[in-house]
Amino acid sequence: MSSDTTTAQEALTFADLGLSPKVLSAVTDAGYTVPTPIQSGAIPHALLGKDVLGIAQTGTGKTAAFVLPMITRLEKGRARARMPRTLILEPTRELAAQVEENFIKYGKNHKLNIALLIGGVSFDEQDKKLERGADVLIATPGRLLDHRERGKLLLNGVEILVIDEADRMLDMGFIPDIERICEMIPFTRQTLFFSATMPPEITKLTEKFLHAPVRVEVSKAASTSTNITQRLVKSGPKPWDKRETLRNLIKAEADGLKNAIIFCNRKVEVSDLFKSLVKYEFDAGALHGDMDQRARMAMLESFRAGKLKLLVASDVAARGLDIPDVSHVINFDVPIHAEDYVHRIGRTGRAGRLGKAFTIVTRSDTKYLDAIERLTGLKIEWHDGDLSTVVASEGSDEEAPRRGRGAPRRAGRSKDEGERGDRNRGRSRREAPAAKPVEQIEAEPAEIAPEAAGIAQERRARKDTIKSENAGRGARTETSRTDAPRSDRAARPARDDRSDRPRRDDKRHHRRDDDMSDGTVGFGDDMPAFMRIEAKA
Ligand code: AMP
C-alpha cells in the first residue's frame, strides 16, 4: 500500500472543499461554518474518488467527513433493488443509528433511500428497504451477513465502502467479518476507512483492502481534548462509599452540571448505581448492552433531549455516541483499559465546548490510574485532596450494610436503627437481617409527596424497564444476537450482541461490562429468603 499523507488543516469554508450546492445548503442549515481538520483533510480527496485512511476519534467531525462527500457523489446515479450503492459498516447499533441521523440531516435536500441493518430489529422492515433499492446501507457486520445469506442482498453494486471505528471492530472480534465483506464488494470501489488508533492488525487490514489511500491524521490517538477539565476524586473502597462520593460530587457540581454520563465498568454496577441514584431522587437513567434496542434508543433520546440529567452507562453502550452537549463525564469506576478513559471523557467537551471529567479513585485503582496517565501523558489533578486524605467512610445511612455483631456502632444512631436493633434482639444469627445491602438499595421511599408523584412514577417506570430487561436477559431473541461476530456465533449462548467479545489485549482477571450476561446478574428464583425481606423506610 503506498499512500499520500495530507496534513489536516482548516479550510476557510465548506465551499472550498468541492461539495455540491445542495449539500452546502444542508451544512449551513446545520449551523457549521468552518470544516473541522478531518473534514478539510478528507473531503476533497473523497470527492475525487480516492481511498482515505482517516485516523480520528469521535468528536472530531469524522462522520460528516465521509457523509458529506458521499451524498455529493450519490447525486449521480440511482439505486437498484437489493443492490445498495454505498455501504457503511459500524461496530454498534447506536453508532449505525447515529450515522443514519447524519444522512438525514445532511441529505435533507436529497431523496436518499437509507436502509439501516442492525440486530434487535425484525428482518421484514429491513428487507422492504433493500427491495426498494438503497442509496445508503448502514449496517453492523453480523446483520449484514445474515441478510446476504438470506439472499436478500447483493453487494456487487457497492461503489463506496466506509469502515468506521475500525479499532473498535477489532476489539469486538469483527475483523474476520469485515474481511469477508470487503471480499464481496467489487475491487473497483472507493474505500473510506476510519480508526481512532492504528494497532498492527488494523494496519494490515488497510494494506490489504485500501488502494493508495490518502492518510489524514487529526490528532494523537491517545490524546485528550484540552477543553476538558479533568479531576480525580478520592473515595473509600466500598460500593456504598463510592456512591456517597458520587452523590456529594453531583451536589457540589450542581451549578455547572447540565447533564452527566456516569461510567461504570460492569453492567451490574450500572444497574445498582442507577437504582441507588433513583432512590436518592436523582434524575437518572441507565444504558447498557443488555437492554433491548428500543429501550436503549428511548433512553438515549431522553438524555439527548435534556429530559434526563444523569445517564449511568457501560463502555459498550456509550462508546462513540454523539451527544453534543454533555457538561460532565464521571467515571464511577476507573476504566481498566486506559484507552477507554480517553473515549469516555471524549463524551464531553465536544465541538469546542468546555467539559468536565471526574474520576472516582480508590486505593486499589492506582495501577489503572498510572496506565491512564502514561497513555495520555497527563498528570491528572486531585479535586479535593489525594488518596492519603481519604477518611474511612461510615457508609451512608441507607446503603451501607448493617454492621454485624461486635462491629462498632455509630454514634448518633437513629431511632429507627435503635428499633430495628431491639426487634432483632433475641433472634438467632441466621434470622437477623444483619448484612443485607441489596434489597435496601431497591427500597422505595415510604411516602411520595403529591407534587413529586409524577416524577416518582416516571422513575418507577424506568426501574421497571431495568427490571424487565434483567428478567429478559436469559431469553434473548435470535434477532438480537445477529450483530455478533460470525466466527463464534453458533457456539454462543443466547444473549445480546457485541458486549460479550473478549478484547484483543485482554489479560485481565477483571470482569467487564459484559460479564453479567453469563447468568450472574441476580439470584432469580433461587434468591435466598433473607434477601426478600422488605426494607422499612
Ligand atoms: P463526530 O466526530 O462525527 O461524532 O462529530 C462530533 C460532533 O461535531 C457532532 O455533534 C457534529 O454534529 C459536530 N460537527 C461536525 N462537523 C462540525 C463542524 N464543521 N462544525 C461544528 N460542529 C461540527
Boltz pocket constraint, residues with backbone or C-beta under 6 A from the ligand:
constraints:
  - pocket:
      binder: B
      contacts: [[A, 31], [A, 32], [A, 33], [A, 34], [A, 35], [A, 36], [A, 39], [A, 57], [A, 58], [A, 59], [A, 60], [A, 61], [A, 62], [A, 63], [A, 64], [A, 320], [A, 322], [A, 323], [A, 324], [A, 350], [A, 351]]
      max_distance: 6.0
